[in-house]
């Protein structure tokens, strides 16, 4: 399925939360933080007020409760406004 975001929206592939700590301890679902990182999959054209500053392939951090979650080809994605992206990860 192909999804093309409109206006100032961005489609992000959600990065899965870690299920093990660095020491090998398994973290239960209830103790895991909701992930706030992902990879940009598609970008809308932007608007006159909101120019697009991210591009496909970049890793980003976004607001915890931002956007609309959807599943594409069995993977969790998020459509969110460009203004909800708080940082680029390099």
PDB file with one MODEL, atoms N, CA, C and O in Angstrom:
MODEL        1
ATOM      1  N   UNK A   1       0.842  -1.172   0.000  1.00  0.00           N
ATOM      2  CA  UNK A   1       0.000   0.000   0.000  1.00  0.00           C
ATOM      3  C   UNK A   1       0.892   1.242   0.000  1.00  0.00           C
ATOM      4  O   UNK A   1       1.837   1.323   0.784  1.00  0.00           O
ATOM      5  N   UNK A   2       0.606   2.190  -0.855  1.00  0.00           N
ATOM      6  CA  UNK A   2       1.375   3.427  -0.935  1.00  0.00           C
ATOM      7  C   UNK A   2       0.584   4.563  -0.292  1.00  0.00           C
ATOM      8  O   UNK A   2      -0.582   4.784  -0.618  1.00  0.00           O
ATOM      9  N   UNK A   3       1.226   5.271   0.616  1.00  0.00           N
ATOM     10  CA  UNK A   3       0.583   6.402   1.282  1.00  0.00           C
ATOM     11  C   UNK A   3       1.428   7.637   1.039  1.00  0.00           C
ATOM     12  O   UNK A   3       2.637   7.622   1.268  1.00  0.00           O
ATOM     13  N   UNK A   4       0.801   8.702   0.580  1.00  0.00           N
ATOM     14  CA  UNK A   4       1.475   9.972   0.322  1.00  0.00           C
ATOM     15  C   UNK A   4       0.891  11.017   1.273  1.00  0.00           C
ATOM     16  O   UNK A   4      -0.276  11.380   1.129  1.00  0.00           O
ATOM     17  N   UNK A   5       1.663  11.506   2.230  1.00  0.00           N
ATOM     18  CA  UNK A   5       1.159  12.528   3.148  1.00  0.00           C
ATOM     19  C   UNK A   5       0.817  13.821   2.403  1.00  0.00           C
ATOM     20  O   UNK A   5       1.446  14.155   1.399  1.00  0.00           O
ATOM     21  N   UNK A   6      -0.180  14.538   2.904  1.00  0.00           N
ATOM     22  CA  UNK A   6      -0.591  15.813   2.331  1.00  0.00           C
ATOM     23  C   UNK A   6      -0.099  16.970   3.193  1.00  0.00           C
ATOM     24  O   UNK A   6       0.214  16.797   4.371  1.00  0.00           O
ATOM     25  N   UNK A   7      -0.037  18.143   2.589  1.00  0.00           N
ATOM     26  CA  UNK A   7       0.317  19.402   3.270  1.00  0.00           C
ATOM     27  C   UNK A   7       1.605  19.239   4.072  1.00  0.00           C
ATOM     28  O   UNK A   7       2.631  18.843   3.519  1.00  0.00           O
ATOM     29  N   UNK A   8       1.562  19.543   5.374  1.00  0.00           N
ATOM     30  CA  UNK A   8       2.766  19.526   6.207  1.00  0.00           C
ATOM     31  C   UNK A   8       2.859  18.264   7.058  1.00  0.00           C
ATOM     32  O   UNK A   8       3.319  18.310   8.199  1.00  0.00           O
ATOM     33  N   UNK A   9       2.422  17.142   6.501  1.00  0.00           N
ATOM     34  CA  UNK A   9       2.436  15.890   7.252  1.00  0.00           C
ATOM     35  C   UNK A   9       3.580  14.986   6.789  1.00  0.00           C
ATOM     36  O   UNK A   9       4.064  15.074   5.661  1.00  0.00           O
ATOM     37  N   UNK A  10       3.990  14.110   7.719  1.00  0.00           N
ATOM     38  CA  UNK A  10       5.130  13.230   7.498  1.00  0.00           C
ATOM     39  C   UNK A  10       4.719  11.810   7.897  1.00  0.00           C
ATOM     40  O   UNK A  10       4.052  11.624   8.915  1.00  0.00           O
ATOM     41  N   UNK A  11       5.109  10.813   7.109  1.00  0.00           N
ATOM     42  CA  UNK A  11       4.882   9.408   7.441  1.00  0.00           C
ATOM     43  C   UNK A  11       6.172   8.858   8.028  1.00  0.00           C
ATOM     44  O   UNK A  11       7.226   8.917   7.393  1.00  0.00           O
ATOM     45  N   UNK A  12       6.087   8.321   9.244  1.00  0.00           N
ATOM     46  CA  UNK A  12       7.269   7.849   9.967  1.00  0.00           C
ATOM     47  C   UNK A  12       7.100   6.371  10.318  1.00  0.00           C
ATOM     48  O   UNK A  12       6.049   5.963  10.814  1.00  0.00           O
ATOM     49  N   UNK A  13       8.131   5.576  10.062  1.00  0.00           N
ATOM     50  CA  UNK A  13       8.175   4.182  10.497  1.00  0.00           C
ATOM     51  C   UNK A  13       8.635   4.194  11.948  1.00  0.00           C
ATOM     52  O   UNK A  13       9.737   4.653  12.248  1.00  0.00           O
ATOM     53  N   UNK A  14       7.792   3.691  12.853  1.00  0.00           N
ATOM     54  CA  UNK A  14       8.095   3.740  14.286  1.00  0.00           C
ATOM     55  C   UNK A  14       9.208   2.749  14.617  1.00  0.00           C
ATOM     56  O   UNK A  14       9.185   1.595  14.189  1.00  0.00           O
ATOM     57  N   UNK A  15      10.183   3.230  15.391  1.00  0.00           N
ATOM     58  CA  UNK A  15      11.275   2.385  15.848  1.00  0.00           C
ATOM     59  C   UNK A  15      10.767   1.567  17.033  1.00  0.00           C
ATOM     60  O   UNK A  15      10.188   2.117  17.970  1.00  0.00           O
ATOM     61  N   UNK A  16      10.983   0.268  16.988  1.00  0.00           N
ATOM     62  CA  UNK A  16      10.505  -0.618  18.054  1.00  0.00           C
ATOM     63  C   UNK A  16      11.228  -0.332  19.364  1.00  0.00           C
ATOM     64  O   UNK A  16      12.421  -0.026  19.370  1.00  0.00           O
ATOM     65  N   UNK A  17      10.501  -0.433  20.469  1.00  0.00           N
ATOM     66  CA  UNK A  17      11.076  -0.232  21.796  1.00  0.00           C
ATOM     67  C   UNK A  17      11.985  -1.414  22.144  1.00  0.00           C
ATOM     68  O   UNK A  17      11.743  -2.543  21.716  1.00  0.00           O
ATOM     69  N   UNK A  18      13.015  -1.142  22.912  1.00  0.00           N
ATOM     70  CA  UNK A  18      13.935  -2.193  23.338  1.00  0.00           C
ATOM     71  C   UNK A  18      13.214  -3.156  24.276  1.00  0.00           C
ATOM     72  O   UNK A  18      12.486  -2.727  25.171  1.00  0.00           O
ATOM     73  N   UNK A  19      13.415  -4.442  24.073  1.00  0.00           N
ATOM     74  CA  UNK A  19      12.795  -5.442  24.949  1.00  0.00           C
ATOM     75  C   UNK A  19      13.808  -6.036  25.926  1.00  0.00           C
ATOM     76  O   UNK A  19      13.439  -6.782  26.833  1.00  0.00           O
ATOM     77  N   UNK A  20      15.100  -5.696  25.736  1.00  0.00           N
ATOM     78  CA  UNK A  20      16.148  -6.148  26.647  1.00  0.00           C
ATOM     79  C   UNK A  20      17.025  -4.970  27.022  1.00  0.00           C
ATOM     80  O   UNK A  20      17.272  -4.084  26.204  1.00  0.00           O
ATOM     81  N   UNK A  21      17.495  -4.961  28.257  1.00  0.00           N
ATOM     82  CA  UNK A  21      18.427  -3.922  28.684  1.00  0.00           C
ATOM     83  C   UNK A  21      19.820  -4.269  28.173  1.00  0.00           C
ATOM     84  O   UNK A  21      20.038  -5.353  27.632  1.00  0.00           O
ATOM     85  N   UNK A  22      20.758  -3.347  28.346  1.00  0.00           N
ATOM     86  CA  UNK A  22      22.133  -3.592  27.897  1.00  0.00           C
ATOM     87  C   UNK A  22      22.739  -4.778  28.630  1.00  0.00           C
ATOM     88  O   UNK A  22      23.613  -5.459  28.093  1.00  0.00           O
ATOM     89  N   UNK A  23      22.280  -5.034  29.863  1.00  0.00           N
ATOM     90  CA  UNK A  23      22.799  -6.155  30.651  1.00  0.00           C
ATOM     91  C   UNK A  23      22.091  -7.463  30.374  1.00  0.00           C
ATOM     92  O   UNK A  23      22.430  -8.482  30.976  1.00  0.00           O
ATOM     93  N   UNK A  24      21.097  -7.465  29.459  1.00  0.00           N
ATOM     94  CA  UNK A  24      20.413  -8.694  29.088  1.00  0.00           C
ATOM     95  C   UNK A  24      19.118  -8.950  29.834  1.00  0.00           C
ATOM     96  O   UNK A  24      18.499  -9.998  29.653  1.00  0.00           O
ATOM     97  N   UNK A  25      18.694  -8.003  30.675  1.00  0.00           N
ATOM     98  CA  UNK A  25      17.448  -8.171  31.415  1.00  0.00           C
ATOM     99  C   UNK A  25      16.275  -7.882  30.487  1.00  0.00           C
ATOM    100  O   UNK A  25      16.268  -6.867  29.791  1.00  0.00           O
ATOM    101  N   UNK A  26      15.280  -8.773  30.474  1.00  0.00           N
ATOM    102  CA  UNK A  26      14.098  -8.586  29.635  1.00  0.00           C
ATOM    103  C   UNK A  26      13.175  -7.563  30.296  1.00  0.00           C
ATOM    104  O   UNK A  26      12.831  -7.689  31.471  1.00  0.00           O
ATOM    105  N   UNK A  27      12.783  -6.553  29.528  1.00  0.00           N
ATOM    106  CA  UNK A  27      11.919  -5.484  30.025  1.00  0.00           C
ATOM    107  C   UNK A  27      10.476  -5.824  29.660  1.00  0.00           C
ATOM    108  O   UNK A  27      10.162  -5.970  28.479  1.00  0.00           O
ATOM    109  N   UNK A  28       9.584  -5.955  30.664  1.00  0.00           N
ATOM    110  CA  UNK A  28       8.181  -6.268  30.340  1.00  0.00           C
ATOM    111  C   UNK A  28       7.500  -5.106  29.619  1.00  0.00           C
ATOM    112  O   UNK A  28       7.919  -3.956  29.746  1.00  0.00           O
ATOM    113  N   UNK A  29       6.446  -5.418  28.860  1.00  0.00           N
ATOM    114  CA  UNK A  29       5.728  -4.395  28.096  1.00  0.00           C
ATOM    115  C   UNK A  29       5.265  -3.235  28.968  1.00  0.00           C
ATOM    116  O   UNK A  29       5.293  -2.084  28.532  1.00  0.00           O
ATOM    117  N   UNK A  30       4.844  -3.522  30.190  1.00  0.00           N
ATOM    118  CA  UNK A  30       4.317  -2.470  31.064  1.00  0.00           C
ATOM    119  C   UNK A  30       5.397  -1.496  31.517  1.00  0.00           C
ATOM    120  O   UNK A  30       5.088  -0.361  31.879  1.00  0.00           O
ATOM    121  N   UNK A  31       6.653  -1.919  31.503  1.00  0.00           N
ATOM    122  CA  UNK A  31       7.742  -1.053  31.952  1.00  0.00           C
ATOM    123  C   UNK A  31       8.432  -0.330  30.804  1.00  0.00           C
ATOM    124  O   UNK A  31       9.250   0.558  31.045  1.00  0.00           O
ATOM    125  N   UNK A  32       8.122  -0.689  29.562  1.00  0.00           N
ATOM    126  CA  UNK A  32       8.760  -0.056  28.410  1.00  0.00           C
ATOM    127  C   UNK A  32       8.169   1.323  28.168  1.00  0.00           C
ATOM    128  O   UNK A  32       6.962   1.528  28.299  1.00  0.00           O
ATOM    129  N   UNK A  33       9.021   2.252  27.820  1.00  0.00           N
ATOM    130  CA  UNK A  33       8.546   3.578  27.436  1.00  0.00           C
ATOM    131  C   UNK A  33       8.068   3.518  26.000  1.00  0.00           C
ATOM    132  O   UNK A  33       8.634   2.802  25.174  1.00  0.00           O
ATOM    133  N   UNK A  34       7.019   4.277  25.707  1.00  0.00           N
ATOM    134  CA  UNK A  34       6.559   4.338  24.323  1.00  0.00           C
ATOM    135  C   UNK A  34       7.659   4.999  23.496  1.00  0.00           C
ATOM    136  O   UNK A  34       8.163   6.064  23.850  1.00  0.00           O
ATOM    137  N   UNK A  35       8.015   4.363  22.411  1.00  0.00           N
ATOM    138  CA  UNK A  35       9.087   4.895  21.574  1.00  0.00           C
ATOM    139  C   UNK A  35       8.708   6.262  21.010  1.00  0.00           C
ATOM    140  O   UNK A  35       7.539   6.515  20.721  1.00  0.00           O
ATOM    141  N   UNK A  36       9.669   7.118  20.858  1.00  0.00           N
ATOM    142  CA  UNK A  36       9.457   8.448  20.314  1.00  0.00           C
ATOM    143  C   UNK A  36      10.447   8.710  19.187  1.00  0.00           C
ATOM    144  O   UNK A  36      10.764   9.859  18.876  1.00  0.00           O
ATOM    145  N   UNK A  37      10.927   7.635  18.581  1.00  0.00           N
ATOM    146  CA  UNK A  37      11.880   7.758  17.489  1.00  0.00           C
ATOM    147  C   UNK A  37      11.381   6.970  16.292  1.00  0.00           C
ATOM    148  O   UNK A  37      10.639   5.998  16.437  1.00  0.00           O
ATOM    149  N   UNK A  38      11.797   7.402  15.106  1.00  0.00           N
ATOM    150  CA  UNK A  38      11.417   6.685  13.903  1.00  0.00           C
ATOM    151  C   UNK A  38      12.175   7.194  12.698  1.00  0.00           C
ATOM    152  O   UNK A  38      12.989   8.112  12.797  1.00  0.00           O
ATOM    153  N   UNK A  39      11.893   6.577  11.543  1.00  0.00           N
ATOM    154  CA  UNK A  39      12.538   6.931  10.285  1.00  0.00           C
ATOM    155  C   UNK A  39      11.490   7.481   9.329  1.00  0.00           C
ATOM    156  O   UNK A  39      10.426   6.887   9.160  1.00  0.00           O
ATOM    157  N   UNK A  40      11.788   8.610   8.708  1.00  0.00           N
ATOM    158  CA  UNK A  40      10.860   9.242   7.768  1.00  0.00           C
ATOM    159  C   UNK A  40      10.758   8.382   6.516  1.00  0.00           C
ATOM    160  O   UNK A  40      11.768   8.041   5.901  1.00  0.00           O
ATOM    161  N   UNK A  41       9.514   8.029   6.142  1.00  0.00           N
ATOM    162  CA  UNK A  41       9.255   7.190   4.982  1.00  0.00           C
ATOM    163  C   UNK A  41       8.729   8.019   3.810  1.00  0.00           C
ATOM    164  O   UNK A  41       9.060   7.747   2.656  1.00  0.00           O
ATOM    165  N   UNK A  42       7.910   9.030   4.108  1.00  0.00           N
ATOM    166  CA  UNK A  42       7.346   9.896   3.068  1.00  0.00           C
ATOM    167  C   UNK A  42       7.077  11.273   3.673  1.00  0.00           C
ATOM    168  O   UNK A  42       6.829  11.409   4.871  1.00  0.00           O
ATOM    169  N   UNK A  43       7.135  12.290   2.807  1.00  0.00           N
ATOM    170  CA  UNK A  43       6.969  13.682   3.243  1.00  0.00           C
ATOM    171  C   UNK A  43       5.984  14.375   2.328  1.00  0.00           C
ATOM    172  O   UNK A  43       6.046  14.218   1.108  1.00  0.00           O
ATOM    173  N   UNK A  44       5.068  15.147   2.912  1.00  0.00           N
ATOM    174  CA  UNK A  44       4.142  15.952   2.121  1.00  0.00           C
ATOM    175  C   UNK A  44       4.863  17.146   1.513  1.00  0.00           C
ATOM    176  O   UNK A  44       6.030  17.386   1.822  1.00  0.00           O
ATOM    177  N   UNK A  45       4.176  17.905   0.645  1.00  0.00           N
ATOM    178  CA  UNK A  45       4.812  19.032  -0.040  1.00  0.00           C
ATOM    179  C   UNK A  45       5.022  20.263   0.837  1.00  0.00           C
ATOM    180  O   UNK A  45       5.750  21.176   0.448  1.00  0.00           O
ATOM    181  N   UNK A  46       4.397  20.301   2.012  1.00  0.00           N
ATOM    182  CA  UNK A  46       4.496  21.468   2.866  1.00  0.00           C
ATOM    183  C   UNK A  46       3.419  22.484   2.526  1.00  0.00           C
ATOM    184  O   UNK A  46       2.611  22.265   1.624  1.00  0.00           O
ATOM    185  N   UNK A  47       3.411  23.589   3.247  1.00  0.00           N
ATOM    186  CA  UNK A  47       2.467  24.680   3.005  1.00  0.00           C
ATOM    187  C   UNK A  47       3.246  25.983   2.956  1.00  0.00           C
ATOM    188  O   UNK A  47       4.458  26.000   3.167  1.00  0.00           O
ATOM    189  N   UNK A  48       2.546  27.069   2.678  1.00  0.00           N
ATOM    190  CA  UNK A  48       3.216  28.375   2.668  1.00  0.00           C
ATOM    191  C   UNK A  48       3.745  28.723   4.052  1.00  0.00           C
ATOM    192  O   UNK A  48       4.808  29.333   4.172  1.00  0.00           O
ATOM    193  N   UNK A  49       3.017  28.343   5.097  1.00  0.00           N
ATOM    194  CA  UNK A  49       3.428  28.649   6.469  1.00  0.00           C
ATOM    195  C   UNK A  49       4.431  27.652   7.012  1.00  0.00           C
ATOM    196  O   UNK A  49       5.309  28.017   7.795  1.00  0.00           O
ATOM    197  N   UNK A  50       4.311  26.398   6.606  1.00  0.00           N
ATOM    198  CA  UNK A  50       5.158  25.326   7.142  1.00  0.00           C
ATOM    199  C   UNK A  50       5.960  24.684   6.019  1.00  0.00           C
ATOM    200  O   UNK A  50       5.452  23.834   5.287  1.00  0.00           O
ATOM    201  N   UNK A  51       7.222  25.099   5.889  1.00  0.00           N
ATOM    202  CA  UNK A  51       8.119  24.503   4.895  1.00  0.00           C
ATOM    203  C   UNK A  51       8.668  23.192   5.465  1.00  0.00           C
ATOM    204  O   UNK A  51       8.937  23.099   6.662  1.00  0.00           O
ATOM    205  N   UNK A  52       8.832  22.201   4.623  1.00  0.00           N
ATOM    206  CA  UNK A  52       9.308  20.901   5.078  1.00  0.00           C
ATOM    207  C   UNK A  52      10.819  20.947   5.308  1.00  0.00           C
ATOM    208  O   UNK A  52      11.583  21.334   4.424  1.00  0.00           O
ATOM    209  N   UNK A  53      11.230  20.546   6.505  1.00  0.00           N
ATOM    210  CA  UNK A  53      12.648  20.572   6.871  1.00  0.00           C
ATOM    211  C   UNK A  53      13.221  19.172   7.050  1.00  0.00           C
ATOM    212  O   UNK A  53      14.399  19.025   7.379  1.00  0.00           O
ATOM    213  N   UNK A  54      12.399  18.136   6.836  1.00  0.00           N
ATOM    214  CA  UNK A  54      12.877  16.756   6.926  1.00  0.00           C
ATOM    215  C   UNK A  54      12.745  16.098   5.570  1.00  0.00           C
ATOM    216  O   UNK A  54      11.958  16.531   4.729  1.00  0.00           O
ATOM    217  N   UNK A  55      13.516  15.054   5.367  1.00  0.00           N
ATOM    218  CA  UNK A  55      13.440  14.327   4.096  1.00  0.00           C
ATOM    219  C   UNK A  55      13.421  12.824   4.367  1.00  0.00           C
ATOM    220  O   UNK A  55      13.736  12.372   5.468  1.00  0.00           O
ATOM    221  N   UNK A  56      13.055  12.076   3.362  1.00  0.00           N
ATOM    222  CA  UNK A  56      12.948  10.624   3.464  1.00  0.00           C
ATOM    223  C   UNK A  56      14.288  10.031   3.890  1.00  0.00           C
ATOM    224  O   UNK A  56      15.341  10.404   3.373  1.00  0.00           O
ATOM    225  N   UNK A  57      14.227   9.104   4.839  1.00  0.00           N
ATOM    226  CA  UNK A  57      15.431   8.421   5.313  1.00  0.00           C
ATOM    227  C   UNK A  57      16.009   8.981   6.595  1.00  0.00           C
ATOM    228  O   UNK A  57      16.809   8.312   7.249  1.00  0.00           O
ATOM    229  N   UNK A  58      15.626  10.189   6.971  1.00  0.00           N
ATOM    230  CA  UNK A  58      16.160  10.781   8.195  1.00  0.00           C
ATOM    231  C   UNK A  58      15.512  10.143   9.418  1.00  0.00           C
ATOM    232  O   UNK A  58      14.341   9.765   9.386  1.00  0.00           O
ATOM    233  N   UNK A  59      16.291  10.026  10.503  1.00  0.00           N
ATOM    234  CA  UNK A  59      15.765   9.542  11.782  1.00  0.00           C
ATOM    235  C   UNK A  59      15.344  10.763  12.594  1.00  0.00           C
ATOM    236  O   UNK A  59      16.066  11.757  12.670  1.00  0.00           O
ATOM    237  N   UNK A  60      14.156  10.668  13.201  1.00  0.00           N
ATOM    238  CA  UNK A  60      13.599  11.805  13.923  1.00  0.00           C
ATOM    239  C   UNK A  60      13.076  11.397  15.291  1.00  0.00           C
ATOM    240  O   UNK A  60      12.790  10.226  15.541  1.00  0.00           O
ATOM    241  N   UNK A  61      12.955  12.386  16.174  1.00  0.00           N
ATOM    242  CA  UNK A  61      12.263  12.238  17.452  1.00  0.00           C
ATOM    243  C   UNK A  61      11.011  13.093  17.361  1.00  0.00           C
ATOM    244  O   UNK A  61      11.028  14.167  16.760  1.00  0.00           O
ATOM    245  N   UNK A  62       9.909  12.609  17.966  1.00  0.00           N
ATOM    246  CA  UNK A  62       8.644  13.339  17.872  1.00  0.00           C
ATOM    247  C   UNK A  62       7.945  13.336  19.220  1.00  0.00           C
ATOM    248  O   UNK A  62       8.284  12.556  20.110  1.00  0.00           O
ATOM    249  N   UNK A  63       6.956  14.228  19.358  1.00  0.00           N
ATOM    250  CA  UNK A  63       6.184  14.318  20.587  1.00  0.00           C
ATOM    251  C   UNK A  63       5.528  12.983  20.891  1.00  0.00           C
ATOM    252  O   UNK A  63       5.090  12.280  19.980  1.00  0.00           O
ATOM    253  N   UNK A  64       5.459  12.631  22.164  1.00  0.00           N
ATOM    254  CA  UNK A  64       4.994  11.315  22.602  1.00  0.00           C
ATOM    255  C   UNK A  64       3.586  10.955  22.116  1.00  0.00           C
ATOM    256  O   UNK A  64       3.360   9.822  21.692  1.00  0.00           O
ATOM    257  N   UNK A  65       2.647  11.883  22.167  1.00  0.00           N
ATOM    258  CA  UNK A  65       1.262  11.563  21.814  1.00  0.00           C
ATOM    259  C   UNK A  65       0.842  12.173  20.477  1.00  0.00           C
ATOM    260  O   UNK A  65      -0.350  12.364  20.234  1.00  0.00           O
ATOM    261  N   UNK A  66       1.787  12.474  19.630  1.00  0.00           N
ATOM    262  CA  UNK A  66       1.498  13.123  18.346  1.00  0.00           C
ATOM    263  C   UNK A  66       1.050  12.115  17.298  1.00  0.00           C
ATOM    264  O   UNK A  66       1.393  10.934  17.358  1.00  0.00           O
ATOM    265  N   UNK A  67       0.280  12.604  16.344  1.00  0.00           N
ATOM    266  CA  UNK A  67      -0.020  11.846  15.140  1.00  0.00           C
ATOM    267  C   UNK A  67      -1.076  10.774  15.245  1.00  0.00           C
ATOM    268  O   UNK A  67      -1.712  10.577  16.280  1.00  0.00           O
ATOM    269  N   UNK A  68      -1.236  10.086  14.127  1.00  0.00           N
ATOM    270  CA  UNK A  68      -2.200   8.998  13.982  1.00  0.00           C
ATOM    271  C   UNK A  68      -1.439   7.738  13.618  1.00  0.00           C
ATOM    272  O   UNK A  68      -0.715   7.706  12.622  1.00  0.00           O
ATOM    273  N   UNK A  69      -1.605   6.697  14.430  1.00  0.00           N
ATOM    274  CA  UNK A  69      -0.887   5.452  14.183  1.00  0.00           C
ATOM    275  C   UNK A  69      -1.651   4.588  13.199  1.00  0.00           C
ATOM    276  O   UNK A  69      -2.880   4.522  13.241  1.00  0.00           O
ATOM    277  N   UNK A  70      -0.910   3.916  12.300  1.00  0.00           N
ATOM    278  CA  UNK A  70      -1.500   2.986  11.353  1.00  0.00           C
ATOM    279  C   UNK A  70      -0.502   1.883  11.048  1.00  0.00           C
ATOM    280  O   UNK A  70       0.699   2.039  11.272  1.00  0.00           O
ATOM    281  N   UNK A  71      -1.003   0.774  10.537  1.00  0.00           N
ATOM    282  CA  UNK A  71      -0.149  -0.361  10.191  1.00  0.00           C
ATOM    283  C   UNK A  71      -0.113  -0.510   8.679  1.00  0.00           C
ATOM    284  O   UNK A  71      -1.153  -0.586   8.024  1.00  0.00           O
ATOM    285  N   UNK A  72       1.101  -0.551   8.131  1.00  0.00           N
ATOM    286  CA  UNK A  72       1.301  -0.730   6.696  1.00  0.00           C
ATOM    287  C   UNK A  72       2.219  -1.934   6.521  1.00  0.00           C
ATOM    288  O   UNK A  72       3.335  -1.952   7.040  1.00  0.00           O
ATOM    289  N   UNK A  73       1.748  -2.931   5.793  1.00  0.00           N
ATOM    290  CA  UNK A  73       2.517  -4.154   5.539  1.00  0.00           C
ATOM    291  C   UNK A  73       3.035  -4.781   6.838  1.00  0.00           C
ATOM    292  O   UNK A  73       4.155  -5.290   6.884  1.00  0.00           O
ATOM    293  N   UNK A  74       2.212  -4.742   7.891  1.00  0.00           N
ATOM    294  CA  UNK A  74       2.568  -5.367   9.162  1.00  0.00           C
ATOM    295  C   UNK A  74       3.498  -4.561  10.048  1.00  0.00           C
ATOM    296  O   UNK A  74       3.911  -5.049  11.100  1.00  0.00           O
ATOM    297  N   UNK A  75       3.843  -3.338   9.653  1.00  0.00           N
ATOM    298  CA  UNK A  75       4.744  -2.498  10.446  1.00  0.00           C
ATOM    299  C   UNK A  75       4.003  -1.261  10.912  1.00  0.00           C
ATOM    300  O   UNK A  75       3.191  -0.700  10.175  1.00  0.00           O
ATOM    301  N   UNK A  76       4.283  -0.829  12.148  1.00  0.00           N
ATOM    302  CA  UNK A  76       3.624   0.344  12.716  1.00  0.00           C
ATOM    303  C   UNK A  76       4.246   1.625  12.173  1.00  0.00           C
ATOM    304  O   UNK A  76       5.464   1.801  12.174  1.00  0.00           O
ATOM    305  N   UNK A  77       3.368   2.514  11.707  1.00  0.00           N
ATOM    306  CA  UNK A  77       3.767   3.821  11.186  1.00  0.00           C
ATOM    307  C   UNK A  77       2.970   4.892  11.909  1.00  0.00           C
ATOM    308  O   UNK A  77       2.016   4.599  12.629  1.00  0.00           O
ATOM    309  N   UNK A  78       3.372   6.128  11.706  1.00  0.00           N
ATOM    310  CA  UNK A  78       2.705   7.266  12.306  1.00  0.00           C
ATOM    311  C   UNK A  78       2.655   8.388  11.275  1.00  0.00           C
ATOM    312  O   UNK A  78       3.661   8.696  10.636  1.00  0.00           O
ATOM    313  N   UNK A  79       1.480   8.997  11.116  1.00  0.00           N
ATOM    314  CA  UNK A  79       1.377  10.200  10.295  1.00  0.00           C
ATOM    315  C   UNK A  79       1.272  11.359  11.264  1.00  0.00           C
ATOM    316  O   UNK A  79       0.362  11.404  12.092  1.00  0.00           O
ATOM    317  N   UNK A  80       2.196  12.293  11.164  1.00  0.00           N
ATOM    318  CA  UNK A  80       2.184  13.429  12.078  1.00  0.00           C
ATOM    319  C   UNK A  80       2.526  14.713  11.352  1.00  0.00           C
ATOM    320  O   UNK A  80       3.078  14.691  10.252  1.00  0.00           O
ATOM    321  N   UNK A  81       2.196  15.829  11.973  1.00  0.00           N
ATOM    322  CA  UNK A  81       2.528  17.131  11.399  1.00  0.00           C
ATOM    323  C   UNK A  81       4.018  17.390  11.573  1.00  0.00           C
ATOM    324  O   UNK A  81       4.620  16.942  12.548  1.00  0.00           O
ATOM    325  N   UNK A  82       4.601  18.098  10.648  1.00  0.00           N
ATOM    326  CA  UNK A  82       6.031  18.391  10.706  1.00  0.00           C
ATOM    327  C   UNK A  82       6.390  19.124  11.994  1.00  0.00           C
ATOM    328  O   UNK A  82       7.487  18.948  12.523  1.00  0.00           O
ATOM    329  N   UNK A  83       5.473  19.941  12.499  1.00  0.00           N
ATOM    330  CA  UNK A  83       5.717  20.685  13.736  1.00  0.00           C
ATOM    331  C   UNK A  83       5.809  19.807  14.967  1.00  0.00           C
ATOM    332  O   UNK A  83       6.311  20.253  15.998  1.00  0.00           O
ATOM    333  N   UNK A  84       5.330  18.549  14.889  1.00  0.00           N
ATOM    334  CA  UNK A  84       5.426  17.620  16.009  1.00  0.00           C
ATOM    335  C   UNK A  84       6.784  16.944  16.083  1.00  0.00           C
ATOM    336  O   UNK A  84       7.100  16.288  17.075  1.00  0.00           O
ATOM    337  N   UNK A  85       7.593  17.100  15.036  1.00  0.00           N
ATOM    338  CA  UNK A  85       8.955  16.552  15.060  1.00  0.00           C
ATOM    339  C   UNK A  85       9.807  17.526  15.856  1.00  0.00           C
ATOM    340  O   UNK A  85       9.870  18.717  15.551  1.00  0.00           O
ATOM    341  N   UNK A  86      10.471  16.987  16.896  1.00  0.00           N
ATOM    342  CA  UNK A  86      11.234  17.863  17.789  1.00  0.00           C
ATOM    343  C   UNK A  86      12.733  17.850  17.529  1.00  0.00           C
ATOM    344  O   UNK A  86      13.441  18.768  17.942  1.00  0.00           O
ATOM    345  N   UNK A  87      13.233  16.797  16.835  1.00  0.00           N
ATOM    346  CA  UNK A  87      14.680  16.744  16.603  1.00  0.00           C
ATOM    347  C   UNK A  87      15.006  15.754  15.484  1.00  0.00           C
ATOM    348  O   UNK A  87      14.242  14.831  15.200  1.00  0.00           O
ATOM    349  N   UNK A  88      16.154  15.972  14.865  1.00  0.00           N
ATOM    350  CA  UNK A  88      16.739  15.022  13.913  1.00  0.00           C
ATOM    351  C   UNK A  88      17.816  14.230  14.665  1.00  0.00           C
ATOM    352  O   UNK A  88      18.543  14.792  15.485  1.00  0.00           O
ATOM    353  N   UNK A  89      17.914  12.945  14.388  1.00  0.00           N
ATOM    354  CA  UNK A  89      18.922  12.110  15.027  1.00  0.00           C
ATOM    355  C   UNK A  89      20.012  11.830  13.988  1.00  0.00           C
ATOM    356  O   UNK A  89      19.733  11.310  12.907  1.00  0.00           O
ATOM    357  N   UNK A  90      21.231  12.172  14.322  1.00  0.00           N
ATOM    358  CA  UNK A  90      22.346  11.958  13.401  1.00  0.00           C
ATOM    359  C   UNK A  90      23.231  10.841  13.874  1.00  0.00           C
ATOM    360  O   UNK A  90      24.224  10.521  13.220  1.00  0.00           O
TER     361      UNK A  90
ENDMDL
END
